[in-house]
Amino acid sequence: MLARMNATFQSCNLLKQLIDAMKELIVEANFECLEDGIHLNALDTNQVSFLCLHLKREEFQEYSCSRPITLGINLQTLSKILKCLRPVDRLKLSVSSEKDDSLQITFESEDRISEFEMNLVDIMEDKLVVPETKYPCECQLPVSEFQKMCKDLSSLGDTCIVRMNSEKLELELQGLAGTGMIKTIPSVLQCTKPCELSFALRYLNKFTKASSLTENVTIGLHPELPLAVKYTFQEGSLHYYLAPKITND
């Protein structure tokens, strides 16, 4: 059967980690298969955060796409299928030219082949693109550090002030149960103008689900734009953007 799209992953766990990092924010999403790889741009169900995923063509073991194709995927369904994946398996996704309304998922090892077929869904959405923007405040720190900062403050409330200057990154929370502040000095920090905004901490905790993808995370803060939380790894990148909370002065 002639394949319209074929993608074989170098790492069998990569797609599982990505879906786990996104499924709490989005239920269904369009995966765009293009010449340079696979892209996803999607708003979360509450339209508060925005996700951008790119998997680079050259980092697949095999990748071919005869022409651009959009795969409407239910992330919960795909997550359940990927739970069947074994560490020794090779993961392959494909769409045939004869049947382009379903996604074929194959797990293959020396002693076993597992084949699944998942129906694609029609998702009507506008094409969303995040323009390249220079953030006046940007820092990089270990994913474990950022994850712990968000987790430690979440027991006190949900509205978190993110503050950055030329010396440090601060997360401050003032909730009904109490207050808390965590300051850290990132290994990489660039800040031309101090900035602080308030965000929903529950979203930041969901973003940290991507911590297994890489060692460091980049945080970007801009007074007039969503917060940027960027995870970059060998095979590509997963960026989250979070709209600030509107507070009364």
C-alpha positions in Angstrom: 0.0 0.0 0.0 1.5 3.3 -1.1 2.1 5.7 1.9 1.1 9.3 1.6 2.9 10.0 4.9 5.4 7.9 6.7 7.3 8.8 10.0 9.5 6.4 11.9 10.8 7.7 15.2 14.4 7.4 16.4 13.2 7.3 20.0 10.2 5.1 20.7 9.3 7.2 23.8 9.4 10.7 22.2 5.8 10.8 20.9 4.5 9.3 24.2 6.3 12.1 26.2 4.9 14.8 23.9 1.3 13.6 24.0 1.6 13.3 27.8 2.9 16.9 27.9 -0.1 18.2 25.9 -3.1 16.1 26.6 -4.2 17.9 29.7 -4.4 21.2 27.7 -5.8 20.1 24.4 -8.3 17.3 23.6 -8.0 17.3 19.8 -5.5 18.9 17.5 -4.4 19.2 13.9 -0.9 17.8 13.2 0.5 19.3 10.0 2.8 17.0 8.1 5.0 19.1 5.8 8.2 18.8 3.9 10.3 20.0 6.9 8.6 17.8 9.5 5.5 17.7 11.7 4.0 20.9 13.2 1.2 21.6 15.7 -0.2 25.0 16.7 -3.2 24.8 19.0 -5.1 26.8 21.7 -6.1 25.0 24.9 -9.7 24.3 25.5 -10.1 27.4 27.6 -8.2 29.6 25.1 -5.8 30.8 27.7 -2.6 29.0 26.5 -1.2 28.3 23.1 1.1 25.3 22.1 3.6 25.1 19.3 5.3 21.8 18.4 7.8 21.2 15.7 9.5 17.8 15.0 12.3 18.2 12.5 12.4 16.0 9.4 16.1 15.1 9.7 15.7 13.7 13.2 13.3 10.9 12.2 14.8 7.6 11.3 12.6 7.7 8.2 10.3 10.5 7.0 8.4 11.0 3.8 5.4 13.2 3.0 4.3 13.2 -0.7 2.3 16.4 -0.1 1.1 18.4 2.9 -1.5 16.5 5.0 -3.4 17.5 8.1 -4.0 14.8 10.8 -6.8 15.6 13.1 -6.0 13.6 16.2 -7.7 12.9 19.5 -4.8 13.0 22.0 -6.5 10.9 24.6 -7.1 8.1 22.1 -3.5 8.3 20.9 -2.2 8.3 24.4 -4.1 5.0 25.2 -2.6 3.4 22.1 0.9 4.5 23.0 0.7 2.9 26.4 1.0 -0.4 24.5 4.5 0.7 23.3 7.4 -1.4 24.7 10.9 0.1 25.2 12.3 -2.3 22.5 9.7 -1.3 19.9 10.2 0.9 16.9 7.4 3.4 16.4 6.0 4.1 12.9 3.1 6.4 11.9 1.7 6.3 8.4 -1.2 7.4 6.3 -2.0 5.5 3.1 -2.9 7.1 -0.2 -6.0 4.9 -0.5 -7.3 5.6 3.0 -6.4 9.0 4.3 -9.0 9.3 7.0 -7.1 7.1 9.4 -3.7 6.9 11.0 -1.8 3.6 11.0 0.4 3.1 14.1 2.9 0.3 14.1 5.1 -1.0 17.0 7.8 -3.3 15.6 10.5 -5.3 17.3 12.5 -8.4 16.4 9.9 -10.7 17.8 6.6 -8.9 17.5 4.6 -6.5 15.4 1.6 -4.6 16.7 -0.6 -2.6 14.3 -3.3 -0.1 15.3 -5.6 2.1 13.1 -7.0 5.3 14.6 -9.7 7.3 12.9 -8.8 10.9 12.2 -11.2 13.7 13.2 -12.2 16.8 11.3 -11.1 19.8 13.4 -12.3 23.2 12.1 -9.9 25.9 13.4 -8.1 29.0 12.1 -4.5 28.7 11.2 -2.6 30.1 14.2 1.0 31.2 14.1 3.1 32.9 16.8 5.3 35.6 15.3 9.0 35.7 16.1 9.3 38.2 19.0 12.2 39.4 21.0 11.4 39.1 24.7 13.1 41.8 26.9 13.5 39.3 29.7 14.6 35.8 29.1 16.3 33.2 31.2 17.2 29.5 31.1 17.2 27.1 34.1 17.1 23.4 34.7 13.6 21.8 34.1 13.7 20.2 37.6 14.2 23.7 39.2 11.3 25.3 37.4 9.1 22.3 38.0 9.8 22.4 41.7 9.2 26.1 41.9 5.8 25.8 40.4 4.9 22.7 42.5 6.0 24.2 45.8 3.8 27.3 45.4 0.7 25.5 44.1 -0.4 24.4 47.6 -1.1 28.1 48.5 -3.2 29.3 45.6 -3.3 29.7 41.8 -2.4 33.4 40.9 1.3 33.5 40.6 3.4 36.7 39.9 6.4 36.0 37.6 9.0 38.6 38.0 12.4 38.9 36.2 15.2 41.5 36.3 18.9 41.5 35.4 19.8 39.5 38.5 17.1 36.9 39.2 13.8 35.1 38.4 11.1 35.3 41.1 7.8 33.5 41.5 5.5 34.9 44.1 2.1 33.7 45.3 -0.4 35.4 47.6 -3.3 33.1 48.3 -6.0 32.7 50.9 -3.9 30.0 52.6 -0.8 32.1 52.8 2.0 33.6 50.7 5.2 32.3 49.2 8.1 33.5 47.1 10.9 31.6 45.4 13.9 33.4 43.9 16.5 31.7 41.7 19.6 32.9 39.8 19.4 31.2 36.3 22.5 30.1 34.6 21.5 32.2 31.6 19.7 35.5 32.1 19.2 38.4 29.8 16.9 41.3 30.8 16.9 44.7 29.3 13.9 45.9 31.3 12.5 44.4 34.5 9.1 42.9 34.1 6.4 41.3 36.2 3.0 39.8 35.3 0.4 37.5 37.0 -0.4 34.0 35.6 -2.5 31.0 36.5 -0.1 28.6 38.3 -2.1 25.6 37.3 -1.2 26.1 33.7 2.5 26.5 34.6 2.3 23.1 36.4 0.8 21.6 33.3 3.6 23.0 31.1 6.2 21.3 33.3 4.8 17.9 32.1 7.3 18.5 29.3 10.2 18.3 31.7 11.1 14.7 30.5 12.0 16.0 27.0 15.1 18.0 27.9 17.4 19.3 30.6 16.7 23.0 30.4 13.7 25.3 29.9 13.7 28.9 28.6 11.3 31.4 30.2 10.4 34.6 28.3 8.6 37.6 29.9 7.2 40.5 28.0 5.0 43.3 29.4 2.5 43.1 26.5 2.7 39.5 25.4 2.0 36.0 26.8 4.6 34.3 28.9 6.8 32.0 26.9 7.9 28.6 28.3 10.1 26.8 25.7 11.4 23.3 25.7 14.0 22.5 23.0 15.3 19.1 22.4 17.3 17.3 19.7 14.3 16.3 17.7 12.6 19.7 17.7 10.8 21.9 20.2 7.6 22.4 22.3 6.7 25.9 23.2 3.9 27.0 25.5 2.5 30.5 25.7 0.3 31.7 28.5 -1.9 34.8 28.6 -1.5 36.9 31.8 -4.2 37.3 34.3 -6.0 40.6 34.3 -5.6 42.2 37.8 -7.2 45.4 39.2 -4.7 48.0 40.2 
